[in-house]
Amino acid sequence: IRAISIVHLSGQGEADTMAAALNWVLEHHHEYNITTVNLSPVDDERHQDPLPTLLDGPLRALKEQGIWVSAPCGNNGYTDGISWPACQPDCFSIGATKPGAHAAHLDRFTNTDLLVAAAATSSSNANAAACSMILREAIDVGAYPWQDHGPTLADAMLAIFQQTGVSIEDPLVPATFHELDLLAAVGHVLGG
């Protein structure tokens, strides 16, 4: 069983609480087979760069353990920055595309790692977290050499999602993003 740990808190003022939760995951991930953390808080600000917070150490340590940690970019339609903690370097930032349209919407900037079709970035992030668990299983079952894609399993999974995803040109940022395509990612890993 893979577990998703969801934190529903509001903004940077909760960094100490979230850091404690992330440290708990770090201490217990082997015991409970935790492979994914879905951080759902947003501060609704426009961050183009990371902010030093108490989350940085636990986020880095979780990534080094191969644990996928992601957060939504926000739902304000900003094209000049994304919410915290998605802007942190060891947390994957998940934006959204309009379902069925392959067009970026909601908050995104050049520091957005991946787009997922959804009406809200909290949903796109939940989908990305769930898809990371499926991709991890495919990597395990297929004995796929993920090390070719990144220094950690989490980095490798993001790289595979980006490599196999649909390219989305966004003239408003401007940037090229990648929309998650789980079937393509699993097919790539399993050689299908």
C-alpha positions as CSV (number, residue, x, y, z in Angstrom):
1,I,0.0,0.0,0.0
2,R,1.3,3.5,-0.9
3,A,0.1,6.4,1.2
4,I,-0.6,10.0,0.3
5,S,-0.1,12.4,3.1
6,I,-2.2,15.5,2.6
7,V,-1.7,18.7,4.5
8,H,-4.5,21.2,4.5
9,L,-3.1,24.4,6.0
10,S,-2.9,28.0,5.0
11,G,0.2,29.6,3.7
12,Q,3.7,30.2,5.0
13,G,2.6,30.8,8.6
14,E,2.1,27.1,8.9
15,A,5.7,26.2,7.8
16,D,6.7,24.9,11.3
17,T,3.6,22.6,11.4
18,M,4.2,21.3,7.8
19,A,8.0,20.8,8.5
20,A,7.0,18.7,11.5
21,A,4.7,16.6,9.4
22,L,7.3,16.2,6.7
23,N,9.9,15.1,9.3
24,W,7.4,12.5,10.6
25,V,7.0,11.2,7.0
26,L,10.8,11.0,6.7
27,E,11.1,9.1,10.0
28,H,8.3,6.7,9.2
29,H,8.3,6.3,5.4
30,H,9.9,2.8,5.5
31,E,7.5,1.6,8.2
32,Y,4.4,2.7,6.3
33,N,5.7,2.4,2.8
34,I,5.1,6.1,2.1
35,T,6.2,7.1,-1.4
36,T,4.3,10.3,-2.1
37,V,3.4,13.5,-0.2
38,N,0.7,15.8,-1.6
39,L,1.2,19.3,0.0
40,S,-2.0,21.2,-0.7
41,P,-1.5,24.6,1.0
42,V,-1.0,27.7,-1.1
43,D,-0.2,31.3,0.0
44,D,-1.8,32.8,-3.2
45,E,1.3,35.0,-3.8
46,R,3.4,35.3,-7.0
47,H,6.8,33.7,-6.3
48,Q,9.3,33.6,-9.1
49,D,12.0,32.3,-6.7
50,P,12.1,30.0,-3.6
51,L,11.7,31.4,-0.1
52,P,13.9,30.1,2.6
53,T,11.6,28.3,5.1
54,L,11.6,25.5,7.7
55,L,10.4,23.2,4.9
56,D,13.6,23.2,2.9
57,G,15.6,20.6,4.9
58,P,12.7,18.1,5.2
59,L,11.8,18.6,1.5
60,R,15.5,18.0,0.4
61,A,15.7,14.9,2.7
62,L,12.5,13.4,1.3
63,K,13.6,13.9,-2.3
64,E,16.9,12.2,-1.5
65,Q,14.9,9.2,-0.2
66,G,13.1,9.2,-3.6
67,I,9.8,10.4,-2.2
68,W,7.7,12.4,-4.5
69,V,6.6,15.7,-2.9
70,S,4.5,18.1,-4.9
71,A,2.3,21.2,-4.3
72,P,-0.2,23.1,-6.4
73,C,0.8,26.3,-8.1
74,G,-2.4,28.2,-7.3
75,N,-5.7,29.1,-8.9
76,N,-5.5,32.9,-9.4
77,G,-4.6,32.9,-13.1
78,Y,-1.1,34.4,-12.4
79,T,1.4,34.1,-15.1
80,D,4.3,35.8,-13.3
81,G,4.8,33.5,-10.3
82,I,3.4,30.6,-8.3
83,S,2.3,29.9,-4.8
84,W,4.4,28.7,-1.9
85,P,5.4,25.9,-1.2
86,A,5.3,24.9,-4.9
87,C,8.1,27.4,-5.5
88,Q,10.5,25.5,-3.2
89,P,13.3,23.8,-5.1
90,D,12.7,20.3,-3.6
91,C,9.0,20.4,-4.1
92,F,7.5,19.7,-7.5
93,S,5.3,22.5,-8.7
94,I,2.1,21.3,-10.3
95,G,0.0,23.6,-12.5
96,A,-3.0,22.8,-14.6
97,T,-4.3,22.6,-18.2
98,K,-7.9,23.0,-19.2
99,P,-9.3,19.5,-19.4
100,G,-9.5,18.3,-23.0
101,A,-8.0,21.5,-24.4
102,H,-4.2,21.1,-23.8
103,A,-4.0,24.8,-22.8
104,A,-2.4,26.1,-19.7
105,H,-4.5,27.9,-17.2
106,L,-4.5,29.1,-13.5
107,D,-1.2,30.0,-11.8
108,R,2.1,29.1,-13.7
109,F,5.5,30.5,-14.3
110,T,8.9,29.3,-15.6
111,N,9.4,27.5,-12.2
112,T,6.3,25.2,-12.8
113,D,7.5,21.6,-13.2
114,L,4.4,19.9,-14.7
115,L,0.9,20.6,-15.8
116,V,-2.0,18.2,-15.3
117,A,-5.5,18.5,-16.7
118,A,-7.9,19.8,-14.0
119,A,-10.2,22.6,-13.1
120,A,-8.1,23.5,-10.0
121,T,-4.4,23.1,-9.3
122,S,-5.2,21.2,-6.0
123,S,-6.8,18.6,-8.2
124,S,-4.0,18.6,-10.7
125,N,-1.5,18.1,-7.8
126,A,-3.6,15.2,-6.3
127,N,-3.6,13.6,-9.8
128,A,0.2,14.1,-10.2
129,A,0.8,12.5,-6.8
130,A,-1.4,9.5,-7.6
131,C,0.2,9.1,-11.0
132,S,3.7,9.2,-9.4
133,M,2.6,6.1,-7.3
134,I,1.6,4.3,-10.5
135,L,4.8,5.2,-12.3
136,R,6.9,4.1,-9.3
137,E,5.1,0.7,-9.4
138,A,5.8,0.4,-13.2
139,I,9.5,1.3,-12.6
140,D,9.7,-1.4,-9.9
141,V,7.8,-4.1,-11.8
142,G,9.7,-3.4,-15.0
143,A,13.1,-3.0,-13.3
144,Y,13.5,0.2,-15.3
145,P,16.9,1.9,-15.0
146,W,15.5,5.2,-13.6
147,Q,19.0,6.5,-12.8
148,D,19.3,7.5,-16.4
149,H,16.8,10.2,-15.8
150,G,17.8,11.9,-12.5
151,P,19.8,11.8,-9.3
152,T,16.8,10.5,-7.2
153,L,13.8,8.4,-8.1
154,A,11.6,11.4,-7.5
155,D,13.6,13.5,-10.0
156,A,13.6,10.7,-12.5
157,M,9.8,10.3,-12.3
158,L,9.4,14.0,-13.0
159,A,11.8,13.8,-15.9
160,I,9.9,10.8,-17.4
161,F,6.6,12.7,-17.0
162,Q,8.1,15.7,-18.7
163,Q,9.7,13.6,-21.5
164,T,6.6,11.7,-22.3
165,G,4.1,14.5,-21.7
166,V,2.3,16.7,-24.2
167,S,4.2,19.9,-24.9
168,I,2.1,23.0,-24.1
169,E,3.2,26.3,-25.5
170,D,2.2,29.2,-23.2
171,P,2.7,32.6,-24.8
172,L,1.5,34.4,-21.6
173,V,4.5,33.3,-19.5
174,P,6.2,32.7,-22.1
175,A,7.3,29.1,-21.7
176,T,6.9,25.5,-22.9
177,F,5.4,23.2,-20.3
178,H,4.6,19.5,-20.3
179,E,1.2,18.0,-19.6
180,L,1.2,14.7,-17.7
181,D,0.3,11.7,-19.9
182,L,0.3,8.7,-17.5
183,L,-0.3,6.1,-20.2
184,A,2.7,7.4,-22.2
185,A,4.9,7.5,-19.1
186,V,4.0,3.9,-18.0
187,G,4.4,2.7,-21.6
188,H,7.9,4.3,-21.8
189,V,9.0,2.6,-18.6
190,L,7.5,-0.8,-19.5
191,G,8.7,-0.6,-23.1
192,G,5.2,-0.5,-24.5
